[in-house]
């Protein structure tokens, strides 16, 4: 059974940092694009960042560019999201996800949550002002 488990969320002050991790088990994801999504109360889930299976291409939501960094370690079947200079508007539940298709990546494709087959349970990130 495929499992994605997020960790690393918490409460930080504005300007602080957090590092989220997503550990995958049940199958190797080293040929699949993966992404980080977030959902704030009353808002739609949005793609924050995504990464090609090789790590060679990435996508970022405009509002997090320069502050967040996505990375992956395929040997550990783990993906990360380093979040710096956090703002109150970054407060949300953060989810990791693995894409439907093996060996496919495009910026348009990875932004669409409908293109992801497996999801984690989410981790809460709260940024206080």
LUMROSE-769709 format. One record per residue (C-alpha): residue in one letter; residue number from 0; y, x, z. Coordinates in steps of 0.25 Angstrom, whole numbers, plus 2048, in hexadecimal, padded with zeros to 3 digits. Each point is the difference from the previous one (the first is absolute). Layout:
% residues N
   mimi   tidren     y     x     z
      A      NUM     Y     X     Z
...
% end
This chain:
% residues 129
   mimi   tidren     y     x     z
      X        0   800   800   800
      X        1   80E   805   7FC
      X        2   809   802   80B
      X        3   80F   805   801
      X        4   806   802   80D
      X        5   80E   803   803
      X        6   806   808   80C
      X        7   80D   806   804
      X        8   809   7F4   802
      X        9   809   7FE   80C
      X       10   80E   7FE   805
      X       11   80B   80A   7FD
      X       12   80F   801   800
      X       13   808   800   7F4
      X       14   800   80E   7F9
      X       15   7F2   803   806
      X       16   7F3   803   7F9
      X       17   7F2   7FB   7FF
      X       18   7F3   804   7F8
      X       19   7F7   7F5   7FC
      X       20   7F1   804   7FC
      X       21   7F6   7F7   7F9
      X       22   7F2   804   801
      X       23   7F6   7FB   7F6
      X       24   7F1   7FF   802
      X       25   7F5   7F9   7F9
      X       26   803   806   7F3
      X       27   808   80C   7FA
      X       28   80E   7FC   7FB
      X       29   803   80D   7F9
      X       30   800   7FA   7F2
      X       31   809   7F4   804
      X       32   80F   7FE   802
      X       33   804   7FC   80E
      X       34   80C   7FA   806
      X       35   808   7FD   80C
      X       36   806   7F2   801
      X       37   808   7FA   80B
      X       38   803   7F1   804
      X       39   80C   7FC   809
      X       40   800   7F3   807
      X       41   804   7F5   7F6
      X       42   800   80A   7F4
      X       43   7F6   803   7F5
      X       44   7F7   80C   800
      X       45   805   80B   7F8
      X       46   7FB   80D   7FB
      X       47   807   80C   808
      X       48   7F9   80B   7F9
      X       49   7F4   803   7F8
      X       50   7F8   80C   7FB
      X       51   7F7   804   7F5
      X       52   7F2   804   803
      X       53   803   80F   7FD
      X       54   80D   7FF   808
      X       55   808   804   7F4
      X       56   808   7F4   7FE
      X       57   807   7F7   80A
      X       58   808   7F4   801
      X       59   80B   7FC   80B
      X       60   808   7F4   802
      X       61   80E   803   7FE
      X       62   805   7FE   80E
      X       63   7F6   80A   806
      X       64   802   80B   7F6
      X       65   803   80D   806
      X       66   7FC   7FB   80E
      X       67   7F1   7FD   7FE
      X       68   7F5   809   7FA
      X       69   7F2   7FB   7FC
      X       70   7F5   80A   7FF
      X       71   7F1   800   800
      X       72   7F4   809   804
      X       73   7F4   7FC   7F8
      X       74   7F7   809   807
      X       75   803   7F8   80D
      X       76   801   7F3   7F8
      X       77   80D   7FE   807
      X       78   80E   7FC   7FC
      X       79   80D   802   807
      X       80   80E   7FB   800
      X       81   80B   809   807
      X       82   80C   7F8   804
      X       83   80D   807   803
      X       84   80E   7FB   803
      X       85   7FA   7F2   804
      X       86   809   7F4   7FF
      X       87   7FF   7F2   807
      X       88   7FE   7FA   7F2
      X       89   7F3   809   800
      X       90   7FA   7F7   80B
      X       91   7F3   7F9   7FB
      X       92   7F1   800   800
      X       93   7FC   80B   7F7
      X       94   7F3   7FF   7F8
      X       95   7F8   80A   7F7
      X       96   7F8   7FC   7F4
      X       97   7F7   805   7F6
      X       98   802   7FC   7F1
      X       99   7F6   7F7   7F8
      X      100   7FE   80A   7F4
      X      101   7FA   80E   801
      X      102   807   80A   7F8
      X      103   80D   7F8   7FD
      X      104   80E   802   804
      X      105   80E   7FC   7FC
      X      106   80D   7FD   808
      X      107   7FF   7F2   7FC
      X      108   7F2   7FE   803
      X      109   801   805   80E
      X      110   80C   7F8   804
      X      111   7F8   7F3   7FF
      X      112   7F8   7FC   80C
      X      113   7F6   7F8   7F7
      X      114   7FB   80D   7FA
      X      115   7FA   805   80E
      X      116   7F2   7FC   804
      X      117   7FF   805   80E
      X      118   80A   7FF   80C
      X      119   801   805   80E
      X      120   803   7F8   80B
      X      121   80E   805   802
      X      122   808   808   80A
      X      123   80D   7FB   806
      X      124   80D   809   7FE
      X      125   80C   7FC   808
      X      126   80D   807   7FF
      X      127   80A   7FD   80B
      X      128   80F   801   7FD
% end
